[in-house]
Amino acid sequence: MVRNYSEKTKKMYSRMITVFLSWLKEENKQLTKLNYQDFLEFIKSRKAKNQSVKFINNQLRVIGFYLDNLNVNNPTTDLKLKGSKQKIPQNILSEKQLNQLYFNWKSSFIEREVLGFLVFQGLKMGEIKRLEIGDINFQKGVVFIKGSQKVNARKLSLKAHQAMNLQEFLFQLKEENKHFLFPQKQFLYLSQKLNKKLKYSFQTNSLSIRNSVICNWLKQFNLREVQYKSGHKYVSSTEKYQQVNVQDLQEAVMRFHPI
């Protein structure tokens, strides 16, 4: 159950198991003889403490891992509360708008290259920061994005004009920065500065751009392809972006065919 989680996550999961075991002791229930009804009672006890549906579902998932590792009966397999709301991405930009954002960028060269990885590959700022020069294969026209605890590794295609600009950018790199693509010590300032310009000049930010890229991908590729390109560990993370496209369709229908 430990897997490749951060220390903070491990501690949180450990607390969940401890709470569950304490509840079993209070209710005089045996870990090896749990049934579906027992978990309905556990859920009821969590609701009594005003815990959210999302948090309760997370507890059930963690407890399920725990029971599976012990090789005992796991009644949580098909048990999930409904009503856990996911935030639907807002302020989605079209592919045309994203391209215009990149090609019309008049600021520094380094900002434009960071922006390129946002607009064309939909990367997170942390992923861009960790990019190394060796991650870029100009011969094949791809960039390798390392995985982490939150996202999967993947290879994504570079745009032709993006690759040309990157080659020119690499040529101008200072000698002391020959490992990472972007300066590590200054990257936080760089990303904050970029987001500030995006907010005041274009009413967007790096997260909204990533959301926009994923939504646009879903119009061109199937769900599993977009999951891979996005680096999502779970397909459910990708599915929430489908709601945006459904919402767009509903708005279009209402606009041209109002009830």
N, C-alpha and C positions, 0 to 999 in steps of 0.2 A: 504493500500500500504506500510505502514511503515514496517510491519512484524518484523522479528528478525534480522535486519541488524545492522552493526556497525555504530557508529556515523559518521565516515568518509564517509561511503556509503550513509547514509541518507542525508548528506549535498550535496554529488554529485548528487543524484537523485533530491533533492530539487532544485538545480541549473538548472538541465535539464528542470524541469517543469516551472521554472521562465523564462528561455530562450524561451520556447515554448509559454507561455502566452504573453510574450512581442512581439513575432513574430505575434501572432494572432491580437494583438492590432495595430501593424504597418500595417498589411494587412487588417484591418477592417473586421475581420472574427469573427463569434460567436461560442463560445465553444460548444453550444448545437446543432449547425447545420453544423457540419463538414462532409465532404464527402471524398471519395477516392482521388479525384482530388486535394483537399486542401493539402493532405499529400504528394502528388507528388510534389507540389510546395514547401512545407516545406523541403522535401528531396533535392530539387534543390538548395534551399537557403543554406543548410548545406554543400553541395558539393562545392558551391561557396566559402565557407570558408576553403576549403581543409581538411574537416574532413574525417576520414577514414570510410570505409564501416562498419567496426566492431563497431565504436563509434556511427554511425548513427543508426544502428540496435539496439544498446543498448538504445538509446534515444527513438526509436519507442516503444520498449518493456516497458520502464518506463512510457511513455505517455499513452500507452494502459492500464496499471494498474490504472493510474490516472483516465482515462475516465470510466473504469469499476466501480471504487469506487463511481463515481458521478452518475452512472446509466444513462449515456448518450450514444449516438451512438458512437461505436468504430470502425472506418474504418481501424485500424492498425492490426486487427486480422490476416489477411492473407498477410500482407505487410512485406516483408523482402528483403533487397537488396542481390544480389548474388555477390560473389567475396571476401567474408570475409575468409581469409586463416587461417587455424589452423596449428600450428606447429606439425609435425609428430615426435613422440619420436625417438631418434637415439641411436645407440650403445646398441642394445638390447641383453641381455645375455639369453642363453637357461636355462631351468630348471636344466640341468646337470651342467652347469657352475656356477649357483647360489649355488647349493649344494656343489660343490667343494670349492667355496669361503668360505662358512661357516665351513666346516669340516677341511679345511686346515689353518684356522685362528690361527696364533701362538701368537697373542698378548694377552692383558689382558682379564681376565674372563668377566669383565663388558662390554668390547667392543664386545665380542662375543655374549653376550645376546642381546645387542642393534642390532647387525648385524642380529641375528636370527629373530627379528621382522620385519626387512627390507626384508630379503630373503624369509621367509615363509608366512608372513601375508601382505607384501607390504605396511607397515605403513609409514606415514610421520614422520619425526623427531619430530615434535611438538606433534603428537599423542603418540609417544613412551615416550616422556618426561612426559606427563600427566597420564601415566599408574599408577594405584594404585595397591597395593598388593591384595586388595579385588576384583580387576577386573579379577583376574586369578582364574579359577575354575579347580583345578587339577582333581577332581573327574569326571567331565564331559569332561575334556581335551579341554577347550575353554577359550578364552580371550575376554573380553568385551571392545570395543573401544568406548569411549564417542563421541557424536556428537558435532559439533561446527557450526559456521556460514557458513563454507565452506564445511564441510563433514557431512554425516549422521552417526548415531551410528550403530554399528553392532556387531555381535558375530562371531568370527572366530575360527576354530579348531587349536589346537597346535599340532606340530609334536611330536611324542613319545620321541625322543631323546632330543628335545628342552625342553619339560616339565621336563624331568629328570635333565637337566642342570640348569633349572630355580629353581627347588626345592633346588638343592645344592647351587645355588647363594643366594637364600633367607635365607638359613641357615647361610650364612656368613655375612648377612647384619648387619650393626652396629645398635645399639639400637636406636640412634637418627633418623634413617631413616626407621621407621617402617610403614610409611603411603604410600609414593610414592615408586615405584619399583626402580627408579633410583634417585640419588642425584640431587636435583633441582638447587642448586647454581653452581654446577660443570658441569651441563649437556651441556651447550653451549660449554665449553672447550672440553668436551668429544666428542661431535658431530663433532666439527671442526677437532679434532685430528684424529677421525675415517675417516672422508672424505678425509683428507690429505693422509692417508695411502692407502685408496682405489684408490685415483687418481694416486699416484706415483708407487704403486705396481701392481695395476690391471687395470689402465686406466678407472676407473668408479667412480661413486659417489652414494650417497643415493637416489637421484632423478632418476638416470638411473636404479638403482636396482628396485625401485617401478614401473617404466615404464615397465621393463622387466617382473616383476611378473604379471602385468595386461595383457600384451601381451600373456604370457604363459597361463594364465587362459582362455583367449578367445579361445584357441585351445582345451580346455577341457569342458568349460561350456557355456551356452547360454548368450546372451547379458545382460538380466535382472539379472541373477545370478552374473555376473561379476560386474555389476553396484552396487549391494548390497555389495559384498565382498570388492570393492574398496572404498565404502563410497561416491560415486559420487551422488550429489543431482539431476543431470540431466543426462539422458541417452546419450545425445549428447556428454558429457564429456568422456563417455566410447567408443562411436562410433569412435572417432578419433584414438583409438588404433587398430581398425580393419584395418585401412589403412596400418599399419605396416605389418600385416599378408598378406594383398593383395600384398603389395610391395615385400615381401619375395617370394610369389608364382610367381609373374611376373619375378623376378630375376632367380628363379629356372627354369622356362620355357625357358627363354632366354639362360640359361647356357647349358641346355641339348637339346633344340630345337631352335637354333638360326635361325633368318630369313635369 
